[in-house]
Amino acid sequence: MSVYEQRRKNYLSRLDKESVTLLFSGEVKHKTNDQFYPFTVNRNFYYLTGIDEPNVVLMMIKKEEETLTKLYIRETTEFVRQWLGAYISKEEASKLSNVPQKHIHYMSDLKEHLKSMMQYGRARLLTTPEVLYLDLYQPSLTLKPIGEEDFADVIETYKQLTVKDANKHLSYLRMFKDEEEIKEMKNAINRTNHGLQQILLNLKEANNEQDLASLFLRETSMQGSKDLAFSTISASGKNATILHYEHNNQPIKKDGLILFDLGASSNNYSSDISRTYPASGTFTERQKELYNIVLDVEKKAIEQATVGTSWVELNKFAKDLLAKHCMDIGLIKEESEISKYYYHSIGHFLGLDTHDVGHYSLNLQPGMVITIEPGLYIAEEEIGIRIEDDILITEDGPVNLSKDIIKEIKDIEHALK
């Protein structure tokens, strides 16, 4: 059984019987005139198929004792072949997904197959389903769920279907990474490391934040990363106190720090790493003092990321320790004041999305991959520091997948020489 067959089996085991699931790979979004945005595959679809291609539909039928999986792809015309190149073929789709080729059809057949399915007695397996699962996840109120709009007429026509959310089940399954997923994430982290090494080699000569962001993009692309995991943050001085600063267009302050939050990808799996470097090549005493506070909290928070620990406990541990250190150096007088200089959580799930799906109400369990990323953001001193690593939760304790990316002061200063 292939990894995608196993994932589909795990997904179907959670569903109601007499149900059909429709998942859509997504479309290429129009940008302007004859230009389009780069295609980004729906992650739930990709998780179950391994296919990174627009306009493909996955159908999974669950009966009392049997299941059936089908794929619907675009048919390549001669015009398409000449102007755009061939779409994915039935043979290629079958090889990637392990859906038998006889169950792969063209998109032109989809509506007719649905119509036949909804008529009693047309086939032994394809009897009328009672539940329709769609990916109803909405990342924002302005975006409609994938598939609901495309098949609104199906929902309207077959009112006997109860519509349920497939993402509820897939977001649970995707929390637990299998060996193939860990392999891809390690590869993404390795590419990120190469990019950061280029930044270290060129940091002292760089004049603008964009110089270094561009270096990272170039190096990770050369390493095979199709795209970045997310928009790079290359923030100098006070800009580093803005959590999601992405302008990357300001001059670098030579006596200040530069905060990088960045990640490469590998077959749609993300890495997410933060590092903070001195633009001059060496940390000042004040920068060392603050950097070592963040580093100590990060290391100890990683140690706390054990099986059974809750996100609430992990967040509290990191925030309390950060507050204690800041009180020790006189930055704050009371624990509650730490929120002025640290205003985000300790981490998040990582996987096919950088901020991956998952249930934060669950305690940490083996197979989860999370980030640990404490920080200090002192606007009045124009200092922002964040250190972030990607952590695999195992029965034997947390495993730092990004341990080879240097973060000790002595190692950073040595690299900058």
N, C-alpha and C positions, 0 to 999 in steps of 0.2 A: 504494500500500500504506500503510495507516494505521500509526501508531506501535505499536499493539498487535499488528497482524498481523506486523509486522517482528520484534517481540520473540518472538512465538510461533514464527516461522520460525527465529529464532536458537536458541531453546530446543530445538525438535524436531531441528535439525541435529546436536545433541550426543547424541541418544538412540540406544539400540539399535533396530534395525528389528523389526517384529512386536511392537510395544509399545503400551500404552495408559496415559495419564496421567490421574489424577483429582485435581483440586485443589478445595478447599472454601473458600468465602468465610468461613465461621465462623457461629457462632450467637450470639444475644443471651443473655448469661449471667444466670441468676436471682440476684437480690440478697436480697430478703426479702419474704415475703407476696406482694403483687401488684406489687412493684417489681423493675425489672431494671437491670443496669449498662448504661451507654452502649455501643453496639456499636462494636467495633474490627475492621475487615476484615483478613483474612489478607493479609499484604503480598505474598506470592508470587502469590496469586490476583489481587490488584489490579494487580500489575505486568503481568500478561498480558491483562487484560480492561478495566481502567478502571472496573469496577463496584464500587460501595461499598454493598452490600446483603447482609443476612444470608441464609443458606440458599440459596445458589446454587452449582451445581457446574459446573466446567469439565472437559470430557472432550476429550482430544487423542489421536488414533489415528495411529500411524506404521506404514505398510506398506513393502514393498520399494521402491515407486516413488511412492506416493501418501500423502497425509495427509488427515485429516478432523478438524474441530473442532466440538464441540457444546456448548451451554449448557443447563442445566436450572434452571428458575426456579420460584418458588411461584405457584400460581394464585390470583387474587384472587376471593374469594367476596363475596357481598353483605354478609354480617356483617362481614368484614374491612374492606370499603370504608367501612362506616358507623362502625365503632369505631376503626380504626387508620389508615385511608387505604389507597389501592391500593398493592399491591406493584409492583415494576418489571414493565413489560409486555414482550412479545416485541419490539415495535417499539423501545422505549427501550433494551433490552439489546443489540439489534442495532446501534443507532446509536452506543452507547458503545464497544462491543467490536469492531465490524466483523465479527462472526460473522453470516453470512447468516441471515435470519429463518427460513428453512425448516429450519435446523439448531438452532433453539431450541425446547426442549420443556419440559413441566412435570415437576416432581420425581416425580410419580406414575408417570412412564414410565421412570425411570432404572433401576430394578432389572430390569425386563423387557428393556430394551435391553442391559443387561449380560448377562443370561441368553442372549439371542439371539446376542450377539457370541461367546459361548463355545461355540456350537454350529456345527459345520463346515457350510459351504456355504449359509448362510442369505442371504448377500449377497456381492457380488464384493469389496468393500472390507472389510466387517466379518467377516473370517475370524478364527479364534481367535488372540489375541495370546499371546505367550510371557512378556512382562515387564509388570508393573504398577508404575508409578511413583506414589508417594505422597509428600506432604510429611512427612518423618519427623523434621524438626527438633524438638528438645526443648530449650526454654530452661532447663528445670530438671528434675530427676529426678522431681518431683511432678506434672508436666504430661505427659500422653500426647501423642504426635504427632497432628497434625490429620489426620483421615480414617482412621487405622488402627483406631480404636475403632468408628467408624460402619460401617466395611466389614469388620469382623473376620469376619463370616459369609461374605463373598465370598472372602476369603483362605482361609478354612477349607474352603469348598465346592470351590474351584478350586485345588487343591494344585499343579497343574502350572504355575501362575503364579509367576515369580520376582519377589519384591518388591524394588524398588530405591528409592533416595532422590532425589526430584526436586529437593530443596533443594540438593544437591551442585552441580547445574548452575545453578540459579537464583541461588544465592549468588555464583557466579562472574560471571554476566551482569550482575547488579545492581551490581557494583562500578563499571561503566563507564556513566556517565550520558549520556543523549542530550540533544538540545537542549530537548525538552519538560521533562525532569526538571530541568535547570539553571534553566529559566524558573520552575518551581514553587518551587525552593529559593531563588532570588533574591526571589521574592514573599514567602516565609516570613521571610526575613531582613529585608526591608523592613518587614513588620509588627512584627517584633521591635524594630527601630529605633524605630518609633513608640511602642511600649510603654516602651522605655528613656527616650525623651524625656519622657514623662509622669512617669516616676520622677524624673528630674532636676529637673523643674519643681516637684515636691512633696516632695522628699527632706528638705529642712531643716525642714519643718513636720511631718513624720511622726513618730509616737511609738512605733509598733510595727512589727515586721517585716511583719506581715500587711497593714498599710496599703498598703505598696508592692507586695506580691505581688498584692493585689486590684486595684490600679491597672493593673498589667500585664495581668491577665486581662481586665479591662474594655476596655482600649484595643485589645488584639489581637482581641477578639471583635468590636468595632465595626469593625475593619479587615477582617473577613471570615473570621478564623481559626475553624474549626469547633471546634477544641479545641487545647490546648497540646501542644507536641511531647513534653513530659515535665513532671513536677511541678516547679514553680518552686522554686529555692533563693534565699531572701532572708535572708542570714545576717549578723547584726551581731556585731562584736567577736569573742569567742572561738568563737562558733558557726561562724564562717567557717573554722575549722581542722578542721571535720568535713566530709569530702568530700561526702557525700550528705545533708546536713542539710536536712530538709523540714518541720520543725515550724512555722517562720515565725510564732512566737507570742510572741517575747520583746521586751521594751522595747529601743529603739535607744539605744546609747551615743553620746551627742552628740560625744564627743571621739574616737570610734573610726571604723573603716572598715566599710562594708557590702559584702559580696560577693554579686553576683547571677549565678546560672547559670540561664539561661532560654531559651525558644524558642517561637515560634509555628509554625503549620503552614499549608500550602497544598495542598489536595487530597492530603492524607496525607503530603506531603513535609515534612521537618523542617528547622528551623534550630537551631543550638546555639551560644549566645553567652555568654561570661562577661565581666563588667565589675566593677570595684571602685571605689567612690566614698567620699569622706570625708563623714561625717554632718554635720560642722560647716560644710561648704562649701569648706574649704581643707585641704590636706594638711599635717601637721606635717613637720618636717625628717626625722624618722625614717621616717615613712610614705613620704615622697618617695624616700628612699634605697632602701627595700625595693621600692617600686613600680617605680622605674626599672630595678632589677635584673631583675624579672620581665618588664617591657616590652622590655628589650634582648634577653633570651633569646627572647621570643616573635617579635620581628621577625627575628632572625637564624635562628631555626628555620624560619620561613616561607621565607626565602631558600634554605635547605637542602632544602626539599621539592621536589626536581627529579626528572625522569624518571630511573629507574635507582637512586635512593636506596632503601635497605631501611629497614624500620621499626626494626630493631636499630640501624642507623647514626644514624637521626634521633633515637631515644631517647637514645643515648649522647651525641650532640652536645649536646642540650639539657641533659642532666643534668650533663655535665662543665662546660659554660659556667656553669650555675647554681652549681655547687660553687665554681668559680674566683671568681665575684663574691662569694659568701658568705665565702670565705677572705679576700678582699681587705678586707672590712669587719670581719673578726674574729668573725663569727657562728659559724664552724666553723674547726677547725684542720687537718683532713684531709679529702680528697675524700669518703671513705667516710661521713663524718658527714652528708652532705647528705640521706641517706635519713630522717633525723629530721625534716626540714623540707619534704621533697618526696617524696611517696609514691604517685605514680601515673605512668602513661605520658604521653607527649607528646600523644597524640591517638588518634583512632579514625575509622573510616569513617562517613560521614553520608549519609542518603538517606531512604528510606521509613521506616526506623527511625532513631532518634537515634543509637544505637549500632548502626550498620547492619551487615548481613552483609558478609562479605568474607574474603579469604585473606591473612592477615598475613604469610605466608611469601613472598608475591610482592613484588618491588620496586615502587615507585610507577610508575604508567603513566598516559598521557593519558586523561582522562575520569573518573578517580577524584576524589571529593570527600572531603576529610578535615578533621578539626579539628586545630588547633595550640593547646595550652592549658597552658603551664607555670604553676607556682604556687609560693608559699612559705607555709607554715603554721607560725607561731611561737606556740604555745599560751601560753608564759610571758609573752609580750607582748600576748596577746589580739589578734593580727594574722593575718588570712588574706587572701591576695591571689591571684587567678587572673585571667588575661586570655586570652580565647579567641576565635579567628576561624575562619571556614569557608573552606577553601582548595580551589580547583579546580586539578588538575594538568594542565598542557598541555605540548606540545613546546617552547613558547617560554618556559616557566618557570611558577612558581606564580602563580595569580590569586586575590587576596583578595576573595571575594564579599561580605564584610562590611566592606569598607574605609571605608564611609561612617558607620559607628558609631564615634563619637569614643572615643579612649583616651589621648590625650596629656594630661598633667597640666594644662597651660595651657588646653586646650579644656574639660576637665571642670570646672575651677574657674570658667571663664567662664560655662559653662552653669548652674552652680549659683548664680551671681549673679542 
